[in-house]
């Protein structure tokens, strides 16, 4: 049996080839990458998500071997139903390991497992190192965030742009004179815009061996896949996808980043980079992505500041921000339910079979591709779940399972905080509640919907209209003083009692009959 002095364990979301671990070859260091039953089953994952992570892990292990490192790759056949601690300690004993090194995990539940490992053994010794991925060092998170306190992303974003000198004109002033071009990034796709949307760059990775293994081990899943996977699973894939984004999508990214349509075969991809899985698996670094986007902007006259700033804000601002909010507030964050929502998730979240066109489109796309862009997640499925008071735990699990890029550190603040307002406002300055008018403004979903977006009270009326007002009325005491939405109540107060009753009656009918909407 080969003897090693050190075991370094690599999680499926730690596939960072640039990590300092890999700078030198050491025949006494064993790198371990393992497919684990607990990781595959802690929620019901989309089949494309399972395949993407397992195939990326497999490719990463092979790349390490080709670069001269000692690698042990374990499949589900090898690990059976063992925990991460069992696998690591078993290999340590088998190979006479003196020291175990772990990269700091991004999910709290994994950190708890690691802490058990660290405190539970004195030999071999166990140490934790940084993942070397995020721009903001982990130990600096408390400098920007305070537990159970509101921290606005915009404030954090400005500080972090100054800190790393990104899109800055000097030390303190933003390039272009504005910090944020969000108001320029809310265009709806018109009919004559649709033909210009580029076909997405999709990969064709054979996953038949993974599908067979997942089936053999009875790993539950949702969504669909055929024999090949379209997602990037290597660093080179990620670089190719980034180049494609900068060349073909970035020129129109900002202006259409909130738009939705179902009138083109590319409605699921539009102008979005779809780099989130590659980033979250650490196949590519956020610093490299930001640098490439800014270089493209600087070298091409057809990319303006509003396009690149909107993209940089997602990577440098939002992604780093939700990580900070997650870690400063865990484990309490996972228990937040400020609006006391308790209803079960409707059945059509698992099959897309609803008469509401916006929901059917967003959910159907999610089942088909394991992907939806941020507005579909926030303002379609998220908005509906908040208005209908779905239990946050069920919303969390659905988002965490269905999206290829979903890991708890990024999913939980986005879902429980931003989309459900379950934290009471730690992240969002207001609940992102919307009626059918928002769908009509930002999409073409309403045109062929079963329901009528202009109607509020009859049986053909868009359910979002009455549900919106029920939500706003129910939470008036909490929301009326909010400067961003308080004026909305003036519109409600102008209605007579009969009109108010009809709206609320329709809303209650929708809730009672939520499974048949």
C-alpha positions in Angstrom: 0.0 0.0 0.0 1.4 3.4 -1.0 2.3 5.6 1.9 1.6 9.3 1.9 2.3 12.0 4.5 -0.6 14.4 3.5 -4.1 13.9 2.3 -5.8 16.9 0.6 -9.5 16.6 0.1 -11.2 18.5 -2.7 -15.0 19.1 -2.7 -17.0 19.2 -5.9 -17.2 23.0 -5.7 -13.4 23.5 -5.2 -12.2 22.7 -8.7 -9.7 25.6 -8.7 -6.7 24.6 -10.8 -4.9 27.9 -9.8 -5.0 27.0 -6.1 -1.5 27.1 -4.4 -1.9 23.4 -3.5 -1.1 22.6 -7.1 1.9 24.8 -7.7 4.4 22.0 -6.8 4.3 18.2 -7.3 4.8 16.2 -4.1 4.6 12.4 -4.4 3.8 12.3 -0.7 0.6 14.3 -1.1 -2.6 12.4 -2.0 -5.4 14.4 -3.6 -8.8 12.9 -3.0 -12.0 13.8 -4.9 -15.1 11.8 -4.1 -18.7 11.3 -5.3 -20.6 11.2 -2.1 -24.2 9.9 -1.5 -24.9 12.6 1.2 -23.9 15.4 -1.2 -26.1 13.9 -4.0 -29.1 13.5 -1.8 -29.3 16.3 0.8 -32.0 17.8 -1.5 -33.4 16.3 -4.7 -31.1 17.8 -7.4 -31.7 18.4 -11.0 -30.2 15.6 -13.0 -28.1 18.1 -15.0 -26.7 19.5 -11.8 -25.7 16.0 -10.6 -24.0 15.3 -13.9 -22.3 18.7 -14.1 -20.7 18.4 -10.7 -19.7 14.8 -11.1 -18.3 15.2 -14.6 -16.4 18.4 -13.6 -14.9 16.5 -10.6 -13.9 13.6 -12.9 -12.2 15.9 -15.4 -10.5 17.8 -12.6 -9.1 14.6 -11.2 -7.8 13.5 -14.6 -6.2 16.9 -15.1 -4.4 16.7 -11.8 -3.1 13.2 -12.7 -1.8 14.5 -16.1 0.1 17.3 -14.2 1.9 14.7 -12.1 -0.1 14.8 -8.9 -1.1 11.7 -6.9 -4.9 11.5 -7.1 -7.6 9.2 -5.7 -10.9 9.5 -7.4 -13.8 7.7 -5.7 -17.1 7.1 -7.4 -20.4 6.3 -5.8 -19.4 2.7 -6.2 -16.4 3.3 -3.9 -18.0 5.6 -1.3 -21.3 3.8 -1.0 -23.3 5.8 1.6 -20.4 6.9 3.7 -20.0 10.4 5.0 -17.2 12.8 4.1 -15.6 12.1 7.5 -15.7 8.4 7.0 -14.2 8.6 3.6 -11.4 10.9 4.7 -10.5 9.1 7.9 -10.7 5.7 6.1 -8.2 6.8 3.5 -6.0 8.4 6.1 -5.7 5.1 8.0 -5.3 3.1 4.8 -2.4 5.2 3.5 -0.7 6.1 6.8 -1.5 9.8 6.5 0.1 12.2 9.1 -1.8 15.3 8.1 -5.1 16.2 6.4 -5.6 19.5 4.6 -9.1 20.8 3.7 -10.1 23.9 1.8 -12.6 26.1 3.7 -16.0 25.0 2.4 -18.5 27.6 1.2 -21.5 25.9 2.8 -22.2 26.0 6.5 -23.4 22.4 6.7 -20.1 21.2 5.3 -18.2 23.4 7.7 -19.9 21.6 10.6 -18.8 18.3 9.2 -15.2 19.5 8.9 -15.3 21.0 12.4 -16.3 17.5 13.7 -13.4 16.1 11.8 -11.0 18.8 13.1 -12.0 18.4 16.7 -12.5 14.7 16.6 -8.9 13.6 15.7 -5.5 14.5 17.0 -3.7 12.1 14.7 -3.7 12.7 11.9 -3.7 16.4 12.3 -6.3 18.4 10.3 -6.0 22.0 9.0 -8.2 24.3 7.1 -6.9 26.5 4.3 -8.5 29.2 2.1 -10.2 28.3 -1.1 -8.4 31.2 -2.8 -11.4 32.0 -5.0 -13.3 35.0 -3.7 -12.0 38.6 -3.9 -12.9 39.4 -0.3 -10.9 37.3 2.1 -13.1 35.3 4.5 -11.6 36.8 7.6 -12.5 40.3 6.4 -16.3 39.5 6.1 -17.0 41.0 9.6 -15.4 44.3 8.4 -18.2 44.7 6.0 -21.2 42.8 7.5 -22.8 42.6 10.9 -25.1 39.7 12.0 -28.8 40.3 11.9 -28.3 43.8 10.6 -29.3 45.4 7.3 -26.4 45.8 4.9 -27.3 47.2 1.5 -25.6 45.7 -1.5 -25.0 49.0 -3.1 -23.0 50.3 -0.2 -20.9 47.1 -0.2 -20.5 47.3 -4.0 -19.1 50.8 -3.9 -16.6 49.9 -1.2 -15.4 46.8 -3.0 -15.0 48.6 -6.3 -12.8 51.1 -4.6 -10.9 48.4 -2.7 -10.0 46.5 -5.9 -9.9 49.6 -8.2 -12.5 48.2 -10.7 -14.2 50.5 -13.1 -12.9 53.5 -11.2 -11.7 56.9 -12.5 -9.2 57.7 -9.8 -9.4 56.5 -6.2 -12.9 57.6 -5.4 -15.0 58.3 -8.5 -16.6 55.6 -10.6 -15.9 55.4 -14.3 -18.6 57.1 -16.4 -19.7 59.2 -13.4 -22.2 56.8 -12.0 -21.8 53.8 -9.7 -24.9 52.0 -11.0 -26.6 52.0 -14.4 -29.5 49.8 -13.3 -32.1 52.2 -14.7 -30.6 51.7 -18.2 -30.8 47.9 -17.8 -34.5 47.3 -17.8 -35.4 47.1 -21.4 -38.1 44.7 -22.7 -37.3 42.6 -25.7 -39.4 43.8 -28.6 -40.4 41.7 -31.5 -37.7 43.1 -33.8 -35.1 42.4 -31.1 -35.7 38.7 -31.0 -33.9 37.7 -34.3 -30.7 39.3 -33.0 -30.4 37.1 -30.0 -27.4 34.8 -30.5 -27.7 31.1 -30.3 -26.1 30.0 -27.0 -22.7 28.2 -26.8 -23.6 24.7 -25.5 -21.3 21.9 -24.8 -21.8 18.2 -25.7 -20.4 16.2 -22.9 -21.3 12.5 -22.9 -22.8 11.6 -19.5 -24.2 8.2 -20.2 -21.8 6.6 -17.7 -22.9 9.0 -15.0 -26.5 8.5 -15.7 -26.1 4.7 -15.4 -24.2 5.1 -12.1 -26.8 7.5 -10.6 -29.6 5.2 -11.6 -27.8 2.2 -10.2 -27.4 3.9 -6.9 -31.0 5.1 -6.8 -30.1 8.8 -6.6 -33.3 10.8 -6.8 -33.4 13.7 -9.2 -35.7 16.1 -11.1 -35.7 17.7 -14.5 -34.5 16.1 -17.7 -31.4 15.3 -19.6 -30.6 13.1 -22.6 -27.1 11.6 -23.2 -25.1 14.8 -23.3 -24.6 17.8 -21.0 -24.6 21.3 -22.3 -22.8 22.9 -19.2 -19.0 23.7 -19.0 -17.2 21.1 -16.9 -13.5 22.1 -17.4 -11.6 25.3 -17.0 -11.2 25.5 -20.8 -14.9 25.2 -21.3 -15.4 28.0 -18.9 -12.8 30.2 -20.7 -14.6 29.4 -24.0 -17.9 30.4 -22.5 -16.5 33.6 -21.2 -15.0 34.5 -24.5 -18.3 33.8 -26.2 -20.0 36.1 -23.7 -17.6 38.9 -24.2 -17.7 38.7 -28.0 -21.4 38.1 -28.6 -23.5 38.8 -25.5 -21.9 41.6 -23.5 -22.8 44.3 -26.0 -26.5 43.9 -25.2 -26.2 42.3 -21.7 -27.1 45.3 -19.6 -30.0 46.6 -21.5 -31.8 43.2 -21.7 -30.6 41.6 -18.5 -34.1 41.8 -16.9 -36.1 40.9 -20.0 -38.1 37.7 -20.4 -39.6 36.1 -23.5 -40.9 32.8 -24.8 -40.9 33.8 -28.4 -37.5 32.6 -29.4 -35.7 29.2 -29.2 -33.0 31.1 -27.2 -35.4 32.5 -24.6 -33.7 30.5 -21.8 -30.2 32.0 -22.5 -30.8 35.4 -24.1 -27.7 37.6 -23.3 -26.7 36.0 -20.1 -23.2 34.6 -19.6 -24.4 31.3 -17.9 -21.0 31.3 -16.1 -22.6 30.8 -12.7 -22.0 27.0 -12.5 -18.4 27.4 -13.7 -17.8 30.2 -11.1 -19.5 28.3 -8.2 -17.6 25.1 -9.0 -14.4 27.3 -9.2 -13.5 26.3 -12.7 -12.9 29.9 -13.3 -12.1 32.8 -11.0 -14.4 35.9 -10.6 -11.3 38.1 -10.9 -10.6 36.6 -14.3 -14.2 37.0 -15.4 -14.3 40.6 -14.4 -11.0 41.4 -16.0 -12.1 39.8 -19.3 -15.4 41.7 -19.4 -13.7 45.1 -18.7 -11.0 44.4 -21.3 -13.8 43.7 -23.9 -15.5 46.9 -22.9 -12.3 48.9 -23.2 -11.4 47.4 -26.6 -14.8 47.5 -28.3 -16.8 50.7 -29.0 -20.0 48.7 -29.3 -19.9 47.8 -25.6 -20.9 50.8 -23.4 -20.4 51.4 -19.7 -24.0 50.4 -18.8 -23.5 46.9 -20.3 -20.3 46.1 -18.5 -21.2 47.7 -15.2 -24.4 45.6 -15.0 -22.3 42.5 -15.4 -19.5 43.5 -13.0 -22.2 44.4 -10.4 -23.4 40.8 -10.6 -20.0 39.2 -10.0 -18.1 41.8 -7.9 -21.1 43.2 -6.1 -23.9 40.7 -5.7 -22.0 37.4 -5.6 -19.4 38.7 -3.0 -22.2 40.4 -1.1 -24.5 37.3 -0.7 -21.5 35.3 0.5 -20.8 37.8 3.2 -24.4 38.0 4.3 -24.6 34.2 4.4 -21.6 33.6 6.5 -22.2 36.5 9.0 -25.7 35.3 9.6 -25.4 31.5 9.7 -26.9 29.4 11.1 -29.7 31.8 12.1 -30.3 32.8 8.5 -31.7 29.4 7.6 -34.4 29.8 10.3 -35.8 33.2 9.3 -39.5 33.4 8.4 -40.4 37.0 9.1 -43.7 36.9 7.2 -44.8 33.6 8.8 -45.3 31.8 5.5 -46.4 28.2 5.8 -48.1 27.0 2.7 -46.9 24.0 0.7 -45.2 24.4 -2.7 -47.8 23.7 -5.5 -47.3 20.5 -7.6 -46.6 22.4 -10.8 -43.2 23.5 -9.5 -42.2 20.0 -10.3 -43.7 19.7 -13.7 -44.5 23.2 -15.0 -48.1 22.4 -15.6 -49.9 25.6 -14.7 -52.2 27.9 -16.6 -50.1 30.9 -15.5 -47.9 31.5 -18.5 -45.1 33.3 -16.6 -44.8 30.4 -14.1 -45.1 27.7 -16.8 -42.4 29.3 -18.8 -39.9 29.9 -16.0 -40.5 26.5 -14.3 -40.5 24.6 -17.6 -37.3 26.2 -18.6 -35.8 25.4 -15.2 -36.8 21.7 -15.6 -35.4 21.6 -19.2 -32.1 23.4 -18.6 -31.5 23.5 -14.8 -31.2 27.3 -15.3 -33.2 30.5 -15.2 -31.8 34.0 -15.1 -32.1 36.2 -12.0 -35.3 38.0 -12.9 -37.1 34.7 -13.6 -36.0 33.5 -10.2 -36.8 36.7 -8.3 -39.8 38.1 -10.1 -41.6 35.1 -11.4 -41.2 32.0 -9.2 -39.9 34.0 -6.2 -42.6 36.6 -6.4 -45.3 34.0 -6.7 -44.0 32.0 -3.7 -43.9 35.2 -1.6 -47.4 36.3 -2.6 -48.8 32.9 -1.9 -46.9 32.4 1.4 -45.0 29.3 0.6 -42.9 28.0 3.5 -39.4 29.3 3.0 -37.8 26.0 3.7 -39.7 24.5 0.8 -38.7 27.4 -1.4 -35.1 27.0 -0.4 -35.0 23.3 -1.2 -36.7 23.8 -4.6 -34.2 26.5 -5.7 -31.3 24.6 -4.2 -32.2 21.5 -6.1 -33.4 22.7 -9.5 -30.6 25.0 -10.5 -27.2 23.8 -11.8 -25.4 26.7 -10.1 -27.2 26.4 -6.7 -25.1 26.0 -3.6 -26.5 27.1 -0.2 -24.2 30.1 0.3 -25.5 31.8 -2.8 -29.0 30.3 -2.9 -30.1 30.9 0.7 -29.6 34.7 0.8 -31.1 35.1 -2.7 -34.1 33.0 -1.9 -34.9 33.5 1.8 -33.7 37.1 1.8 -34.1 38.7 -1.6 -37.0 36.9 -3.1 -39.1 35.9 0.0 -38.3 38.8 2.3 -38.2 36.1 5.1 -35.3 37.9 6.8 -37.5 41.0 7.3 -35.2 43.2 5.3 -31.6 42.3 6.1 -30.9 42.1 2.3 -33.7 43.7 0.4 -34.9 47.2 1.1 -38.4 46.1 0.2 -40.2 42.9 -0.6 -40.0 42.4 -4.4 -43.8 42.0 -4.8 -45.3 42.5 -8.2 -48.6 42.2 -9.9 -49.3 41.1 -13.4 -48.3 44.6 -14.7 -44.7 43.8 -14.1 -44.9 40.6 -16.1 -46.5 42.6 -19.0 -43.8 45.3 -18.7 -40.8 43.0 -18.8 -42.0 40.0 -20.8 -44.2 38.8 -23.5 -45.7 36.0 -21.3 -49.0 37.7 -20.9 -50.0 37.8 -24.6 -51.1 34.1 -24.8 -51.8 33.4 -21.1 -55.0 31.8 -20.0 -55.5 34.7 -17.6 -56.1 38.3 -18.4 -53.4 40.6 -17.1 -55.6 43.7 -17.0 -58.3 42.0 -15.0 -58.3 41.9 -11.2 -61.4 40.3 -9.8 -63.2 38.0 -12.2 -62.3 34.3 -12.9 -60.2 35.2 -15.8 -58.1 37.7 -13.9 -54.4 37.3 -13.5 -53.9 35.7 -10.1 -50.9 38.0 -9.4 -53.1 41.1 -9.4 -55.3 40.1 -6.5 -52.5 38.2 -4.7 -50.3 41.3 -4.8 -52.9 43.5 -3.1 -53.7 40.8 -0.5 -50.0 40.7 0.3 -49.7 44.4 0.5 -52.8 44.9 2.7 -51.9 42.0 5.0 -48.4 43.5 5.7 -49.4 47.1 5.6 -48.2 47.8 9.2 -44.8 46.6 8.3 -44.5 48.2 4.8 -46.5 51.4 4.9 -43.6 53.4 6.2 -41.2 52.0 3.7 -40.2 55.0 1.5 -39.8 52.8 -1.6 -43.3 51.4 -1.5 -45.4 53.3 1.0 -47.0 55.4 -1.6 -48.6 52.3 -3.2 -51.2 52.3 -0.4 -52.7 55.5 -1.8 -53.8 53.5 -4.8 -55.5 51.0 -2.6 -57.2 53.6 -0.4 -58.8 55.2 -3.5 -60.8 52.1 -4.1 -64.3 51.8 -2.7 -65.2 49.0 -0.2 -66.9 46.8 -2.9 -63.8 47.0 -5.1 -61.5 46.1 -2.2 -63.7 43.2 -1.2 -63.8 41.8 -4.7 -60.0 41.9 -5.0 -59.4 40.2 -1.7 -62.1 37.7 -2.4 -60.4 36.8 -5.7 -57.1 36.5 -3.8 -58.5 34.1 -1.2 -60.0 32.0 -4.0 -56.6 31.8 -5.7 -55.0 30.7 -2.5 -57.7 28.1 -1.8 -57.4 26.8 -5.3 -53.6 27.3 -5.7 -53.1 23.7 -7.0 -55.4 24.4 -10.0 -54.1 27.9 -11.0 
